[in-house]
Amino acid sequence: MALNTGQQMFHAEGYQTVGIAAITEKLGITPPSFYKAFGSKASYFESILQRYSNSVLALEDILRPKRPVAEALTDLLEQAARTYGEHPHQRGCLVLEAVRGNDSQEEVIIARRIAKLRRKQIHAFVSRENRQAATAVTDYTASVMSGLSASAREGTSVTRLLRIARAASAGIEELLRANR
């Protein structure tokens, strides 16, 4: 419950905008209780991002062994398009939107660490089928997902986001073919 509440707040308003007073008020606890339970705002945010990244687009479910790379990554992009665009107050990807900022900001460091781990998972999955294309396909997929997230934050409809995701699948297939 506490992580879900924080996720909604951070997703709607951003890390910098949401203060401890607002969090504790929404959770119905005192600041000392918050610090005892979570340690800090940054560790609370990290727990939220970990939960979000493991549940919203669960890579283990999408990047299943023996599944063709192009099929799995197209599915990933389509799921991202739906997820990023379906909730009016939580548009975009919480992780990808948090990576945009000053390199010294704690939320940016946390989000980049999680995004890097997700990229490694995609890279490892692509490498099983086509090692030569793994870096290019991973970079391309991550860039498309970032674009889908930004477009969703700007208000692009799910229908249009899906059209973009499906068109991007042709790029994945081309990168796989070109790097055999």
Backbone as a printed PyTorch tensor [residue, N CA C, xyz], in Angstrom:
tensor([[[  0.8220,  -1.1970,   0.0000],
         [  0.0000,   0.0000,   0.0000],
         [  0.8720,   1.2690,   0.0000]],

        [[  1.8670,   1.3010,   0.8850],
         [  2.7170,   2.4940,   0.9910],
         [  3.5090,   2.7150,  -0.2960]],

        [[  4.0050,   1.6210,  -0.9020],
         [  4.7650,   1.7680,  -2.1420],
         [  3.8530,   2.1760,  -3.2880]],

        [[  2.6530,   1.6390,  -3.3250],
         [  1.6920,   2.0030,  -4.3690],
         [  1.3240,   3.4880,  -4.2650]],

        [[  1.1050,   3.9550,  -3.0580],
         [  0.7720,   5.3690,  -2.8420],
         [  1.9170,   6.2590,  -3.3010]],

        [[  3.1340,   5.9140,  -2.9100],
         [  4.3000,   6.6930,  -3.3300],
         [  4.4910,   6.6490,  -4.8350]],

        [[  4.2770,   5.4770,  -5.4340],
         [  4.4030,   5.3590,  -6.8860],
         [  3.4530,   6.3190,  -7.5830]],

        [[  2.2200,   6.3660,  -7.1390],
         [  1.2430,   7.2690,  -7.7440],
         [  1.6720,   8.7230,  -7.5970]],

        [[  2.1700,   9.0640,  -6.4210],
         [  2.5900,  10.4460,  -6.1830],
         [  3.7980,  10.8250,  -7.0440]],

        [[  4.8340,   9.9800,  -7.0440],
         [  6.0410,  10.2810,  -7.8170],
         [  5.7550,  10.2750,  -9.3150]],

        [[  4.8990,   9.3700,  -9.7380],
         [  4.5820,   9.2860, -11.1650],
         [  3.8300,  10.5330, -11.6290]],

        [[  2.9120,  10.9910, -10.8120],
         [  2.1050,  12.1520, -11.1950],
         [  2.8700,  13.4640, -11.0800]],

        [[  3.7430,  13.5840, -10.0560],
         [  4.3440,  14.8800,  -9.7650],
         [  5.8660,  14.9380,  -9.8970]],

        [[  6.5320,  13.7960,  -9.8980],
         [  7.9800,  13.7750,  -9.9720],
         [  8.6300,  13.7630,  -8.6000]],

        [[  9.8140,  13.2090,  -8.5460],
         [ 10.5420,  13.0340,  -7.2840],
         [ 10.7950,  14.3520,  -6.5720]],

        [[ 11.2840,  15.3420,  -7.2850],
         [ 11.6500,  16.6130,  -6.6670],
         [ 10.4440,  17.3540,  -6.0900]],

        [[  9.2950,  17.1810,  -6.7000],
         [  8.0920,  17.8990,  -6.2760],
         [  7.4500,  17.2940,  -5.0340]],

        [[  7.5760,  16.0010,  -4.8660],
         [  6.9320,  15.3000,  -3.7520],
         [  7.8410,  15.3470,  -2.5280]],

        [[  7.3520,  15.9960,  -1.4850],
         [  8.1300,  16.1120,  -0.2540],
         [  7.7060,  15.1060,   0.8010]],

        [[  8.5180,  14.9870,   1.8170],
         [  8.2360,  14.0580,   2.9220],
         [  6.9010,  14.3980,   3.5830]],

        [[  6.6120,  15.6820,   3.7520],
         [  5.3480,  16.0760,   4.3880],
         [  4.1540,  15.5500,   3.5940]],

        [[  4.2090,  15.6710,   2.2800],
         [  3.1060,  15.1830,   1.4410],
         [  3.0080,  13.6640,   1.5070]],

        [[  4.1500,  12.9950,   1.4850],
         [  4.1540,  11.5290,   1.5440],
         [  3.5650,  11.0430,   2.8630]],

        [[  4.0660,  11.5960,   3.9650],
         [  3.5970,  11.1310,   5.2700],
         [  2.1260,  11.4650,   5.4910]],

        [[  1.6890,  12.6040,   4.9920],
         [  0.2620,  12.9470,   5.0970],
         [ -0.5850,  11.9390,   4.3350]],

        [[ -0.1760,  11.6230,   3.1140],
         [ -0.9210,  10.6830,   2.2720],
         [ -0.9180,   9.2750,   2.8840]],

        [[  0.2080,   8.9010,   3.5000],
         [  0.3080,   7.5790,   4.1160],
         [ -0.3410,   7.5230,   5.4970]],

        [[ -0.5970,   8.6930,   6.0640],
         [ -1.1990,   8.7410,   7.3970],
         [ -0.2280,   8.3650,   8.5040]],

        [[  1.0500,   8.7360,   8.3090],
         [  2.0700,   8.4470,   9.3210],
         [  2.8720,   9.7200,   9.6030]],

        [[  3.6780,   9.6810,  10.6450],
         [  4.5230,  10.8200,  10.9870],
         [  5.8710,  10.6930,  10.2740]],

        [[  6.5830,  11.8070,  10.0960],
         [  7.9160,  11.7140,   9.4850],
         [  8.8540,  10.7340,  10.2070]],

        [[  8.9070,  10.7280,  11.5530],
         [  9.7850,   9.7400,  12.2030],
         [  9.4030,   8.2890,  11.8550]],

        [[  8.1160,   8.0230,  11.7500],
         [  7.6680,   6.6740,  11.3660],
         [  8.0910,   6.3490,   9.9380]],

        [[  8.0170,   7.3510,   9.0710],
         [  8.4470,   7.1580,   7.6770],
         [  9.9280,   6.7980,   7.6340]],

        [[ 10.7510,   7.5760,   8.3400],
         [ 12.1950,   7.3380,   8.3200],
         [ 12.5470,   5.9880,   8.9500]],

        [[ 11.8050,   5.5900,   9.9680],
         [ 12.0380,   4.2920,  10.5990],
         [ 11.7050,   3.1670,   9.6150]],

        [[ 10.6310,   3.3330,   8.8630],
         [ 10.1880,   2.2880,   7.9320],
         [ 11.0190,   2.2400,   6.6520]],

        [[ 11.4000,   3.4040,   6.1330],
         [ 12.0280,   3.4480,   4.8030],
         [ 13.4650,   3.9740,   4.7870]],

        [[ 13.9170,   4.5880,   5.8610],
         [ 15.2850,   5.0980,   5.9030],
         [ 15.4230,   6.5010,   5.3690]],

        [[ 14.9860,   6.7200,   4.1530],
         [ 15.0890,   8.0380,   3.5310],
         [ 14.1100,   8.1040,   2.3610]],

        [[ 13.9230,   9.3050,   1.8660],
         [ 13.0810,   9.4740,   0.6780],
         [ 13.6970,   8.7270,  -0.5080]],

        [[ 15.0160,   8.7790,  -0.6260],
         [ 15.6980,   8.1060,  -1.7360],
         [ 15.5210,   6.5890,  -1.6580]],

        [[ 15.6630,   6.0120,  -0.4750],
         [ 15.4990,   4.5520,  -0.3760],
         [ 14.0450,   4.1530,  -0.5880]],

        [[ 13.1210,   4.9960,  -0.1660],
         [ 11.6930,   4.7660,  -0.4390],
         [ 11.4530,   4.7790,  -1.9490]],

        [[ 12.0170,   5.7650,  -2.6230],
         [ 11.8830,   5.8750,  -4.0750],
         [ 12.5150,   4.6700,  -4.7690]],

        [[ 13.6700,   4.2440,  -4.2920],
         [ 14.3300,   3.0810,  -4.8970],
         [ 13.4610,   1.8280,  -4.7590]],

        [[ 12.8560,   1.6400,  -3.6010],
         [ 11.9530,   0.4940,  -3.4070],
         [ 10.7780,   0.5600,  -4.3850]],

        [[ 10.2690,   1.7610,  -4.5840],
         [  9.1590,   1.9630,  -5.5180],
         [  9.6010,   1.6330,  -6.9400]],

        [[ 10.7640,   2.1360,  -7.3490],
         [ 11.2490,   1.8730,  -8.7090],
         [ 11.5280,   0.3920,  -8.9260]],

        [[ 12.0930,  -0.2760,  -7.9200],
         [ 12.3500,  -1.7210,  -8.0350],
         [ 11.0350,  -2.4670,  -8.2360]],

        [[ 10.0630,  -2.1610,  -7.4110],
         [  8.7490,  -2.8110,  -7.5160],
         [  8.1150,  -2.5170,  -8.8640]],

        [[  8.1720,  -1.2630,  -9.2790],
         [  7.6020,  -0.8410, -10.5510],
         [  8.2610,  -1.5870, -11.7080]],

        [[  9.5840,  -1.5960, -11.7490],
         [ 10.2840,  -2.2070, -12.8840],
         [ 10.1090,  -3.7170, -12.9240]],

        [[  9.8900,  -4.3430, -11.7900],
         [  9.6840,  -5.7900, -11.7600],
         [  8.2480,  -6.2050, -12.0310]],

        [[  7.3270,  -5.2620, -11.9530],
         [  5.9220,  -5.6490, -12.1260],
         [  5.2610,  -5.0480, -13.3600]],

        [[  5.5810,  -3.8260, -13.6980],
         [  4.8770,  -3.1510, -14.7860],
         [  5.1950,  -3.7690, -16.1380]],

        [[  6.4450,  -3.9170, -16.4650],
         [  6.8670,  -4.6120, -17.6850],
         [  7.8550,  -5.6900, -17.2440]],

        [[  7.3140,  -6.7750, -16.7440],
         [  8.1400,  -7.8560, -16.2010],
         [  8.9210,  -8.5290, -17.3280]],

        [[ 10.1990,  -8.2070, -17.4230],
         [ 11.0210,  -8.7290, -18.5070],
         [ 11.1100, -10.2570, -18.4830]],

        [[ 11.0530, -10.8540, -17.2990],
         [ 11.1230, -12.3120, -17.2150],
         [  9.9580, -12.9690, -17.9500]],

        [[  8.8130, -12.3180, -17.9400],
         [  7.6350, -12.8560, -18.6270],
         [  7.6970, -12.6240, -20.1330]],

        [[  8.2950, -11.5270, -20.5310],
         [  8.3350, -11.1510, -21.9490],
         [  9.5250, -11.7860, -22.6630]],

        [[ 10.6840, -11.7550, -22.0290],
         [ 11.9100, -12.2580, -22.6470],
         [ 12.1500, -13.7050, -22.2290]],

        [[ 11.1990, -14.5460, -22.5570],
         [ 11.2860, -15.9550, -22.1910],
         [ 12.3020, -16.6930, -23.0620]],

        [[ 13.0270, -17.6380, -22.4740],
         [ 13.9780, -18.4280, -23.2660],
         [ 13.2780, -19.0900, -24.4570]],

        [[ 13.9900, -19.1770, -25.5300],
         [ 13.5290, -19.8040, -26.7790],
         [ 12.4860, -18.9810, -27.5350]],

        [[ 12.0640, -17.8660, -26.9940],
         [ 11.1370, -16.9930, -27.7230],
         [ 11.9500, -16.1950, -28.7430]],

        [[ 11.4870, -16.0980, -29.9790],
         [ 12.2270, -15.3130, -30.9690],
         [ 12.4060, -13.8570, -30.5070]],

        [[ 13.6000, -13.3370, -30.7240],
         [ 13.9480, -11.9940, -30.2520],
         [ 13.0050, -10.9360, -30.8120]],

        [[ 12.7990, -10.9370, -32.1140],
         [ 11.9460,  -9.9040, -32.7210],
         [ 10.5330,  -9.9520, -32.1440]],

        [[ 10.0080, -11.1430, -31.9580],
         [  8.6590, -11.3000, -31.3900],
         [  8.6040, -10.7680, -29.9580]],

        [[  9.5800, -11.1350, -29.1500],
         [  9.5940, -10.7200, -27.7480],
         [  9.7560,  -9.2050, -27.6130]],

        [[ 10.6500,  -8.6330, -28.4020],
         [ 10.8710,  -7.1860, -28.2890],
         [  9.7080,  -6.3820, -28.8570]],

        [[  9.0520,  -6.9050, -29.8760],
         [  7.8270,  -6.2500, -30.3690],
         [  6.7620,  -6.2750, -29.2830]],

        [[  6.6290,  -7.4110, -28.6160],
         [  5.6840,  -7.5370, -27.5020],
         [  6.0420,  -6.5430, -26.3960]],

        [[  7.3290,  -6.4290, -26.0830],
         [  7.7780,  -5.4810, -25.0600],
         [  7.3810,  -4.0540, -25.4270]],

        [[  7.6360,  -3.6620, -26.6680],
         [  7.2980,  -2.2980, -27.0990],
         [  5.7920,  -2.0580, -27.0800]],

        [[  5.0190,  -3.0540, -27.5020],
         [  3.5630,  -2.8950, -27.4930],
         [  3.0280,  -2.8090, -26.0650]],

        [[  3.5620,  -3.6410, -25.1840],
         [  3.1360,  -3.5590, -23.7810],
         [  3.5290,  -2.2130, -23.1700]],

        [[  4.7150,  -1.7410, -23.5310],
         [  5.1570,  -0.4250, -23.0350],
         [  4.2060,   0.6640, -23.5260]],

        [[  3.8400,   0.6200, -24.7930],
         [  2.9300,   1.6270, -25.3500],
         [  1.6120,   1.6450, -24.5800]],

        [[  1.0660,   0.4620, -24.3230],
         [ -0.2050,   0.3960, -23.5790],
         [ -0.0310,   0.9000, -22.1520]],

        [[  1.0000,   0.4120, -21.4990],
         [  1.2320,   0.7700, -20.1020],
         [  1.5120,   2.2560, -19.9300]],

        [[  2.3740,   2.7980, -20.7680],
         [  2.7630,   4.1980, -20.6310],
         [  1.6120,   5.1560, -20.9280]],

        [[  0.6840,   4.7430, -21.7740],
         [ -0.3600,   5.6640, -22.1920],
         [ -1.7270,   5.4700, -21.5810]],

        [[ -1.9160,   4.4080, -20.8230],
         [ -3.2830,   4.0940, -20.4050],
         [ -3.8020,   4.8620, -19.1950]],

        [[ -2.9420,   5.3510, -18.3270],
         [ -3.4030,   6.0580, -17.1210],
         [ -3.1280,   7.5500, -17.2490]],

        [[ -4.1560,   8.3750, -17.2920],
         [ -3.9620,   9.8090, -17.5170],
         [ -3.0560,  10.5020, -16.4950]],

        [[ -3.0360,  10.0230, -15.2490],
         [ -2.2260,  10.6780, -14.2160],
         [ -0.8900,   9.9720, -13.9880]],

        [[ -0.6360,   8.9160, -14.7430],
         [  0.6220,   8.1780, -14.5980],
         [  1.1790,   7.8360, -15.9700]],

        [[  1.2400,   8.8070, -16.8380],
         [  1.7200,   8.5670, -18.2020],
         [  3.2390,   8.4280, -18.2190]],

        [[  3.7050,   7.6280, -19.1610],
         [  5.1330,   7.4080, -19.3060],
         [  5.6270,   6.3540, -18.3420]],

        [[  6.9210,   6.1200, -18.3880],
         [  7.5690,   5.1310, -17.5320],
         [  8.1940,   5.8460, -16.3410]],

        [[  7.8680,   5.4040, -15.1530],
         [  8.3970,   6.0300, -13.9390],
         [  9.9260,   6.0000, -13.9280]],

        [[ 10.5270,   4.8960, -14.3390],
         [ 11.9860,   4.7850, -14.3520],
         [ 12.5850,   5.6970, -15.4210]],

        [[ 12.0820,   5.5930, -16.6480],
         [ 12.6620,   6.3720, -17.7470],
         [ 12.4800,   7.8750, -17.5590]],

        [[ 11.3780,   8.2740, -16.9820],
         [ 11.1710,   9.7030, -16.7410],
         [ 12.0730,  10.2050, -15.6160]],

        [[ 12.3920,   9.3290, -14.6590],
         [ 13.2550,   9.7250, -13.5430],
         [ 14.7230,   9.8540, -13.9610]],

        [[ 15.1240,   9.1950, -15.0620],
         [ 16.5290,   9.2900, -15.4860],
         [ 16.8610,  10.6360, -16.1040]],

        [[ 15.8480,  11.4040, -16.4320],
         [ 16.0790,  12.7140, -17.0340],
         [ 16.3260,  13.7230, -15.9200]],

        [[ 17.5010,  14.2220, -15.8670],
         [ 17.8180,  15.1970, -14.8320],
         [ 19.3060,  15.3250, -14.6420]],

        [[ 19.6620,  16.0130, -13.5870],
         [ 21.0560,  16.2750, -13.2540],
         [ 21.7210,  14.9910, -12.7710]],

        [[ 22.9200,  14.7200, -13.2600],
         [ 23.6420,  13.4980, -12.9080],
         [ 23.8720,  13.3340, -11.4120]],

        [[ 23.8550,  14.4030, -10.6540],
         [ 24.1250,  14.3110,  -9.2210],
         [ 22.8490,  14.1170,  -8.3830]],

        [[ 21.6880,  14.2060,  -9.0100],
         [ 20.4470,  14.0340,  -8.2550],
         [ 20.2710,  12.5650,  -7.8890]],

        [[ 19.9360,  12.3010,  -6.6230],
         [ 19.8580,  10.9220,  -6.1480],
         [ 18.8180,  10.0990,  -6.9020]],

        [[ 17.6990,  10.6850,  -7.2680],
         [ 16.6770,   9.9130,  -7.9970],
         [ 17.1500,   9.5350,  -9.3950]],

        [[ 17.9570,  10.3890, -10.0020],
         [ 18.4980,  10.1070, -11.3340],
         [ 19.4960,   8.9560, -11.2510]],

        [[ 20.3400,   8.9760, -10.2520],
         [ 21.3230,   7.9040, -10.0570],
         [ 20.6130,   6.5720,  -9.8330]],

        [[ 19.5940,   6.5670,  -8.9950],
         [ 18.8310,   5.3460,  -8.7170],
         [ 18.1470,   4.8440,  -9.9890]],

        [[ 17.4790,   5.7360, -10.6850],
         [ 16.7380,   5.3460, -11.8940],
         [ 17.6820,   4.8430, -12.9800]],

        [[ 18.8270,   5.4910, -13.1330],
         [ 19.7860,   5.0430, -14.1600],
         [ 20.3340,   3.6560, -13.8440]],

        [[ 20.5400,   3.3810, -12.5750],
         [ 21.0200,   2.0580, -12.1750],
         [ 19.9860,   0.9830, -12.5660]],

        [[ 18.7290,   1.2600, -12.3250],
         [ 17.6640,   0.3050, -12.6630],
         [ 17.5150,   0.1940, -14.1760]],

        [[ 17.5560,   1.3180, -14.8760],
         [ 17.4530,   1.2890, -16.3420],
         [ 18.6170,   0.5110, -16.9500]],

        [[ 19.8060,   0.6740, -16.3950],
         [ 20.9890,  -0.0420, -16.8900],
         [ 20.8160,  -1.5500, -16.6910]],

        [[ 20.2920,  -1.9490, -15.5600],
         [ 20.0410,  -3.3690, -15.3050],
         [ 19.0470,  -3.9400, -16.3130]],

        [[ 18.0070,  -3.1930, -16.6130],
         [ 17.0030,  -3.6410, -17.5890],
         [ 17.6270,  -3.7540, -18.9820]],

        [[ 18.4740,  -2.8130, -19.3350],
         [ 19.1750,  -2.8880, -20.6320],
         [ 20.0560,  -4.1280, -20.6950]],

        [[ 20.7200,  -4.4600, -19.5950],
         [ 21.5580,  -5.6640, -19.5560],
         [ 20.7110,  -6.9220, -19.7730]],

        [[ 19.5120,  -6.9320, -19.2040],
         [ 18.6180,  -8.0790, -19.3980],
         [ 18.2340,  -8.2190, -20.8730]],

        [[ 17.9270,  -7.1110, -21.5150],
         [ 17.5750,  -7.1390, -22.9370],
         [ 18.7860,  -7.5800, -23.7560]],

        [[ 19.9430,  -7.0310, -23.4470],
         [ 21.1760,  -7.3790, -24.1680],
         [ 21.4570,  -8.8810, -24.0570]],

        [[ 21.3540,  -9.4250, -22.8630],
         [ 21.6050, -10.8560, -22.6640],
         [ 20.6090, -11.6980, -23.4560]],

        [[ 19.3610, -11.2690, -23.4800],
         [ 18.3300, -12.0000, -24.2260],
         [ 18.6400, -11.9890, -25.7230]],

        [[ 18.9830, -10.8360, -26.2730],
         [ 19.2860, -10.7380, -27.7020],
         [ 20.5520, -11.5290, -28.0300]],

        [[ 21.5300, -11.4780, -27.1350],
         [ 22.8080, -12.1800, -27.3610],
         [ 22.6360, -13.6730, -27.5520]],

        [[ 21.6470, -14.2560, -26.9200],
         [ 21.4210, -15.6990, -27.0650],
         [ 21.1470, -16.0820, -28.5170]],

        [[ 20.4920, -15.1860, -29.2400],
         [ 20.1370, -15.4760, -30.6350],
         [ 21.1070, -14.8320, -31.6170]],

        [[ 21.5740, -13.6220, -31.2910],
         [ 22.3970, -12.8890, -32.2490],
         [ 23.3410, -11.9480, -31.4910]],

        [[ 24.5020, -12.4810, -31.1320],
         [ 25.4720, -11.7140, -30.3410],
         [ 25.9260, -10.4400, -31.0530]],

        [[ 26.0890, -10.5260, -32.3920],
         [ 26.5770,  -9.3690, -33.1490],
         [ 25.5880,  -8.2020, -33.1100]],

        [[ 24.3200,  -8.5040, -33.0260],
         [ 23.2940,  -7.4530, -33.0570],
         [ 22.8770,  -6.9750, -31.6710]],

        [[ 23.3530,  -7.6320, -30.6290],
         [ 22.8380,  -7.3790, -29.2800],
         [ 22.9370,  -5.9170, -28.8480]],

        [[ 24.0650,  -5.2940, -29.0560],
         [ 24.2250,  -3.9040, -28.6100],
         [ 23.3330,  -2.9650, -29.4100]],

        [[ 23.3400,  -3.1080, -30.7300],
         [ 22.5140,  -2.2280, -31.5750],
         [ 21.0290,  -2.4120, -31.2900]],

        [[ 20.5930,  -3.6560, -31.1390],
         [ 19.1700,  -3.9220, -30.8790],
         [ 18.7750,  -3.4230, -29.4950]],

        [[ 19.6420,  -3.6040, -28.5220],
         [ 19.3560,  -3.1100, -27.1640],
         [ 19.2600,  -1.5880, -27.1560]],

        [[ 20.2170,  -0.9230, -27.7990],
         [ 20.1860,   0.5410, -27.8620],
         [ 18.9280,   1.0400, -28.5600]],

        [[ 18.5890,   0.3920, -29.6520],
         [ 17.4070,   0.7750, -30.4190],
         [ 16.1360,   0.5850, -29.5840]],

        [[ 16.0110,  -0.5690, -28.9530],
         [ 14.8240,  -0.8590, -28.1390],
         [ 14.7020,   0.1340, -26.9890]],

        [[ 15.8130,   0.3920, -26.3050],
         [ 15.7880,   1.3450, -25.1860],
         [ 15.4220,   2.7480, -25.6620]],

        [[ 15.9250,   3.1280, -26.8240],
         [ 15.6120,   4.4600, -27.3690],
         [ 14.1370,   4.5740, -27.7400]],

        [[ 13.5980,   3.5290, -28.3340],
         [ 12.1690,   3.5440, -28.6810],
         [ 11.3300,   3.6050, -27.4110]],

        [[ 11.7050,   2.8250, -26.4020],
         [ 10.9400,   2.8510, -25.1440],
         [ 10.9980,   4.2300, -24.5040]],

        [[ 12.1480,   4.8690, -24.5500],
         [ 12.2800,   6.2140, -24.0090],
         [ 11.3910,   7.1930, -24.7800]],

        [[ 11.3770,   7.0500, -26.0910],
         [ 10.5130,   7.8910, -26.9220],
         [  9.0370,   7.6490, -26.6620]],

        [[  8.6700,   6.3910, -26.4730],
         [  7.2730,   6.0720, -26.1510],
         [  6.8790,   6.7060, -24.8140]],

        [[  7.7850,   6.6300, -23.8520],
         [  7.5160,   7.2130, -22.5410],
         [  7.3270,   8.7280, -22.6470]],

        [[  8.2520,   9.3790, -23.3320],
         [  8.1500,  10.8400, -23.4920],
         [  6.8820,  11.2230, -24.2490]],

        [[  6.5600,  10.4780, -25.2950],
         [  5.3460,  10.7700, -26.0700],
         [  4.0970,  10.5800, -25.2190]],

        [[  4.0880,   9.5380, -24.3970],
         [  2.9430,   9.3190, -23.5050],
         [  2.7990,  10.4730, -22.5250]],

        [[  3.9170,  10.9530, -21.9710],
         [  3.8760,  12.0850, -21.0370],
         [  3.3250,  13.3400, -21.7190]],

        [[  3.5610,  13.4390, -23.0230],
         [  3.0520,  14.5880, -23.7880],
         [  1.5880,  14.4280, -24.1530]],

        [[  1.0070,  13.2640, -23.8800],
         [ -0.4110,  13.0520, -24.1370],
         [ -0.7540,  12.2530, -25.3840]],

        [[  0.2410,  11.6470, -26.0230],
         [ -0.0210,  10.8320, -27.2060],
         [ -0.9180,   9.6570, -26.8230]],

        [[ -1.9170,   9.3840, -27.6450],
         [ -2.8780,   8.3310, -27.3370],
         [ -2.2440,   6.9470, -27.4230]],

        [[ -2.8570,   5.9810, -26.7570],
         [ -2.3960,   4.6000, -26.7980],
         [ -2.4080,   4.0870, -28.2350]],

        [[ -3.4190,   4.4370, -29.0040],
         [ -3.5030,   4.0020, -30.4010],
         [ -2.2810,   4.4540, -31.1780]],

        [[ -1.9050,   5.6980, -31.0150],
         [ -0.7310,   6.2230, -31.7280],
         [  0.5640,   5.6180, -31.1970]],

        [[  0.6490,   5.4220, -29.8800],
         [  1.8350,   4.7990, -29.2970],
         [  2.0070,   3.3700, -29.8250]],

        [[  0.9020,   2.6440, -29.9420],
         [  0.9660,   1.2820, -30.4820],
         [  1.4210,   1.2890, -31.9400]],

        [[  0.9650,   2.2640, -32.6900],
         [  1.3860,   2.3780, -34.0930],
         [  2.9050,   2.5800, -34.1680]],

        [[  3.4340,   3.3970, -33.2860],
         [  4.8790,   3.6390, -33.2320],
         [  5.6140,   2.3510, -32.8420]],

        [[  5.1160,   1.6690, -31.8100],
         [  5.7540,   0.4330, -31.3520],
         [  5.7950,  -0.6120, -32.4590]],

        [[  4.6960,  -0.7420, -33.1840],
         [  4.6350,  -1.7300, -34.2690],
         [  5.5630,  -1.3490, -35.4200]],

        [[  5.6580,  -0.0800, -35.7200],
         [  6.5750,   0.3620, -36.7710],
         [  8.0250,   0.1240, -36.3390]],

        [[  8.3010,   0.3160, -35.0680],
         [  9.6640,   0.1120, -34.5610],
         [ 10.0890,  -1.3450, -34.6520]],

        [[  9.1400,  -2.2520, -34.6580],
         [  9.5050,  -3.6700, -34.7520],
         [ 10.2230,  -3.9700, -36.0670]],

        [[  9.9040,  -3.2290, -37.1140],
         [ 10.6070,  -3.4060, -38.3920],
         [ 12.0830,  -3.0370, -38.2360]],

        [[ 12.3690,  -2.0400, -37.4390],
         [ 13.7520,  -1.6560, -37.1740],
         [ 14.5020,  -2.7390, -36.4130]],

        [[ 13.8330,  -3.3740, -35.4740],
         [ 14.4530,  -4.4770, -34.7310],
         [ 14.8050,  -5.6100, -35.6950]],

        [[ 13.8440,  -5.9620, -36.5390],
         [ 14.0800,  -7.0400, -37.5020],
         [ 15.2240,  -6.6950, -38.4450]],

        [[ 15.2900,  -5.4580, -38.8800],
         [ 16.3690,  -5.0360, -39.7760],
         [ 17.7280,  -5.1070, -39.0820]],

        [[ 17.8050,  -4.6470, -37.8460],
         [ 19.0670,  -4.7180, -37.1070],
         [ 19.5070,  -6.1690, -36.8970]],

        [[ 18.5530,  -7.0370, -36.6250],
         [ 18.8880,  -8.4600, -36.4690],
         [ 19.4080,  -9.0520, -37.7640]],

        [[ 18.7650,  -8.7140, -38.8780],
         [ 19.1920,  -9.2160, -40.2060],
         [ 20.5570,  -8.6680, -40.6040]],

        [[ 20.7560,  -7.3920, -40.3850],
         [ 21.9810,  -6.7360, -40.8310],
         [ 23.2090,  -7.1680, -40.0360]],

        [[ 22.9980,  -7.6920, -38.8700],
         [ 24.1230,  -8.0450, -37.9950],
         [ 24.2290,  -9.5490, -37.7550]],

        [[ 24.0210, -10.3330, -38.7540],
         [ 24.1460, -11.8010, -38.6330],
         [ 25.5570, -12.2120, -38.8640]]])
